Amino acid sequence: SELEDLCEGLDLLSAPELKSLAKIFHLPNPNGQKQQLVDDFLRLAKQRSVFSRNQAGVGTVILKRAKDLAGRSVRICKGPRAVFSRILLLFSLSESVEDEEAGSAGQGQLFTVLMVNMGRMVFPSYAVNRKTQVFQDREDLIRYATAAHLSNDIATAMVNGNWEEAHHLYMCAKETWNNLKDDPSLRCHRALPEYLRHFTVGWKYTRILSQGVEILQRLHMYEVKWKMISKLCNGTSSWFSNFANEDLLLLLQAAVQELQTLLAQDVYCTDSRGRWWDRLALNLHQHLKNTKQAVDCIRSGLADPFVRTGHRLALYLRAQRIRDSPSCRQFRCLFHDLPDITVEDVAHVSEDTGCF
């Protein structure tokens, strides 16, 4: 079928090709991010030509130029494409979602396999000792692939600063996970070794919820800036102040509730628990002004066996700052029973000899 959708045509172009097209149409920021350029082109396409009724619209001209740059293309049916996309995803299970190759669904590792089959690349021989089945069935893999692509979309929106879009995707993912997390088929995840839990749908959705905390924090920051600007422009009416404060409080409470939900489970993303405890203590103490709960949070974090040494030290230092703060004198009695932590020094390299 003929390509008639401008958004699909722009998606075919690489970032350099899109920037070249942006210079042809004199976009205000031709060197911007790819998604920003696509949005600028879509806005430009809505403008009507002022020269003649019979002249092609701006969108048609943009699409024609985009098709010329892209060259001959083949449209793949969504069903078969999804199958091949999941096959490619299996080649990149060990890659992080934030890595650049994750966005290309494992094409880098698939290319490596191709080079090996062609004899252009050689690896040492080894025996595969696969004893544990990660994906229970086809549906399990489909759910994992859906969560992985959704997490990648959220990360892309966050990098591009599209926090409203990221928040919408996060809320959709949260609803999906709430309907899925009690499924009996997920009970086997607890029995998996931690390094294999990375490849479960629960781990992916837990990472999305962790991303949601950052999204809520960023939206809170923008609300603060909006409140300050509005005060400068419109004065400080009591109605506006109460309205803005309620919005800020709701965002902070949502972030705190999400952190508490993440910490209530100990199956997925256990390596992030130290960061969650520290963020929760920060929100409770500095933003919600609930010092007692912040101290209880620090105590729970220090007692958590999954918290690593660096985050354990960060929690301990935060407790010291709260204890030494003049405004928290009435809470100093809460710090008497905090557990001590021991941080061992690491071996140092001598500058003269280069030896330990």
RAKABEL-V172265 format. One record per residue. RES is the residue in one small letter. SS is DSSP state (H for helix, E for strand, - for the rest). OMEGA is omega in whole degrees, 0 to 359 (999 if undefined). BURIAL is # if it has 24 or more other ideal C-beta (glycine too) atoms within 12 Angstrom, else .. Layout:
# RAKABEL-V172265
[[RES;SS;OMEGA;BURIAL] [RES;SS;OMEGA;BURIAL]]
This chain:
# RAKABEL-V172265
[[s;-;182;.] [e;-;178;.] [l;-;182;.] [e;-;181;.] [d;-;183;.] [l;H;181;#] [c;H;178;.] [e;H;179;.] [g;H;179;#] [l;H;179;#] [d;H;179;#] [l;-;186;#] [l;-;173;#] [s;-;181;.] [a;H;177;.] [p;H;179;.] [e;H;180;#] [l;H;177;#] [k;H;177;#] [s;H;178;.] [l;H;179;#] [a;H;178;#] [k;H;179;.] [i;H;182;.] [f;-;173;#] [h;-;175;.] [l;-;184;#] [p;-;181;.] [n;-;185;.] [p;-;180;.] [n;-;181;.] [g;-;178;.] [q;-;184;.] [k;H;181;#] [q;H;178;#] [q;H;178;#] [l;H;178;#] [v;H;179;#] [d;H;179;#] [d;H;178;#] [f;H;180;#] [l;H;176;#] [r;H;179;.] [l;H;182;#] [a;H;180;#] [k;-;179;.] [q;-;180;.] [r;-;178;.] [s;-;181;.] [v;-;186;.] [f;-;185;.] [s;-;178;.] [r;-;183;.] [n;-;182;.] [q;-;180;.] [a;-;179;.] [g;-;181;.] [v;H;180;#] [g;H;179;#] [t;H;179;.] [v;H;179;#] [i;H;181;#] [l;H;180;#] [k;H;178;.] [r;H;180;#] [a;H;179;#] [k;H;177;#] [d;H;179;.] [l;H;183;#] [a;H;182;#] [g;-;181;.] [r;-;182;.] [s;-;180;.] [v;-;176;.] [r;-;181;.] [i;-;178;.] [c;-;186;.] [k;H;182;.] [g;H;177;.] [p;H;179;.] [r;H;180;.] [a;H;179;.] [v;H;180;.] [f;H;177;.] [s;H;178;#] [r;H;177;#] [i;H;178;.] [l;H;180;#] [l;H;179;#] [l;H;178;#] [f;-;184;#] [s;-;181;#] [l;-;183;#] [s;-;180;.] [e;-;178;#] [s;-;180;.] [v;-;182;#] [e;-;181;.] [d;-;184;.] [e;H;183;.] [e;H;181;#] [a;H;179;#] [g;H;179;#] [s;H;173;.] [a;-;172;#] [g;-;182;#] [q;H;179;.] [g;H;179;.] [q;H;177;#] [l;H;177;.] [f;H;176;.] [t;H;177;.] [v;H;179;.] [l;H;179;.] [m;H;178;.] [v;H;180;.] [n;H;179;.] [m;-;179;.] [g;-;181;.] [r;-;179;.] [m;-;184;.] [v;-;176;.] [f;-;176;.] [p;-;179;.] [s;-;181;.] [y;-;179;.] [a;-;178;.] [v;-;181;.] [n;-;184;.] [r;-;182;.] [k;-;187;.] [t;-;177;.] [q;-;183;.] [v;-;181;#] [f;-;185;#] [q;-;181;#] [d;-;182;.] [r;H;181;.] [e;H;179;.] [d;H;178;#] [l;H;180;#] [i;H;179;.] [r;H;178;#] [y;H;180;#] [a;H;178;#] [t;H;180;#] [a;H;181;#] [a;H;179;#] [h;H;178;#] [l;H;177;#] [s;H;178;#] [n;H;178;#] [d;H;179;#] [i;H;179;#] [a;H;178;#] [t;H;178;#] [a;H;179;#] [m;H;179;#] [v;H;181;#] [n;-;179;.] [g;-;178;.] [n;-;188;#] [w;H;177;#] [e;H;177;.] [e;H;178;.] [a;H;179;#] [h;H;179;#] [h;H;179;.] [l;H;179;#] [y;H;180;#] [m;H;177;#] [c;H;179;.] [a;H;180;#] [k;H;178;#] [e;H;178;.] [t;H;182;#] [w;H;178;#] [n;H;178;.] [n;H;187;.] [l;H;193;#] [k;-;180;#] [d;-;180;.] [d;-;181;.] [p;H;182;.] [s;H;181;.] [l;H;183;#] [r;H;181;.] [c;H;182;.] [h;H;181;#] [r;H;181;.] [a;H;181;.] [l;-;170;#] [p;-;186;.] [e;H;182;.] [y;H;176;.] [l;H;176;.] [r;H;177;#] [h;-;186;#] [f;-;177;#] [t;-;180;#] [v;H;179;#] [g;H;179;#] [w;H;181;#] [k;H;181;#] [y;H;176;#] [t;H;175;#] [r;H;178;#] [i;H;177;#] [l;H;176;#] [s;H;174;#] [q;H;180;#] [g;H;177;#] [v;H;178;#] [e;H;179;#] [i;H;179;#] [l;H;178;#] [q;H;179;#] [r;H;177;#] [l;H;176;#] [h;H;179;#] [m;H;179;.] [y;H;177;.] [e;H;179;#] [v;H;180;.] [k;H;180;.] [w;H;179;.] [k;H;181;#] [m;H;180;.] [i;H;180;.] [s;H;177;.] [k;H;180;.] [l;H;184;.] [c;H;190;.] [n;H;184;.] [g;-;185;.] [t;-;177;.] [s;-;183;.] [s;H;180;.] [w;H;181;.] [f;H;182;.] [s;H;179;.] [n;H;180;.] [f;H;182;.] [a;H;180;#] [n;H;178;.] [e;H;179;.] [d;H;180;.] [l;H;181;#] [l;H;179;.] [l;H;179;.] [l;H;180;#] [l;H;179;#] [q;H;177;.] [a;H;178;#] [a;H;179;#] [v;H;179;#] [q;H;178;.] [e;H;178;#] [l;H;178;#] [q;H;177;#] [t;H;179;#] [l;H;183;#] [l;H;180;#] [a;-;178;.] [q;-;181;#] [d;-;180;.] [v;-;187;#] [y;-;174;#] [c;-;181;#] [t;H;179;#] [d;H;180;.] [s;H;186;#] [r;H;178;#] [g;H;178;#] [r;H;179;#] [w;H;179;#] [w;H;182;#] [d;H;179;#] [r;H;179;#] [l;H;178;#] [a;H;178;#] [l;H;181;#] [n;H;182;#] [l;H;185;#] [h;H;189;#] [q;H;187;.] [h;H;181;#] [l;-;176;#] [k;-;178;.] [n;-;187;#] [t;H;182;#] [k;H;178;.] [q;H;178;#] [a;H;178;#] [v;H;177;#] [d;H;178;#] [c;H;179;#] [i;H;179;#] [r;H;179;#] [s;H;179;#] [g;H;179;#] [l;H;180;#] [a;H;182;.] [d;-;182;#] [p;-;181;.] [f;-;182;#] [v;-;182;#] [r;-;188;.] [t;H;182;.] [g;H;179;.] [h;H;177;#] [r;H;177;#] [l;H;179;.] [a;H;177;#] [l;H;181;#] [y;H;178;#] [l;H;177;.] [r;H;177;#] [a;H;178;#] [q;H;180;.] [r;H;178;.] [i;H;181;#] [r;H;183;#] [d;H;180;.] [s;-;180;.] [p;H;182;.] [s;H;183;.] [c;H;182;#] [r;H;183;.] [q;H;181;.] [f;H;184;#] [r;H;179;.] [c;H;181;.] [l;H;186;.] [f;H;185;#] [h;-;186;.] [d;-;176;.] [l;-;181;#] [p;-;176;.] [d;-;176;.] [i;-;179;.] [t;-;179;.] [v;-;181;.] [e;-;178;.] [d;-;179;.] [v;-;178;.] [a;-;182;.] [h;-;178;.] [v;-;179;.] [s;-;179;.] [e;-;183;.] [d;-;187;.] [t;-;184;.] [g;-;181;.] [c;-;178;.] [f;-;999;.]]
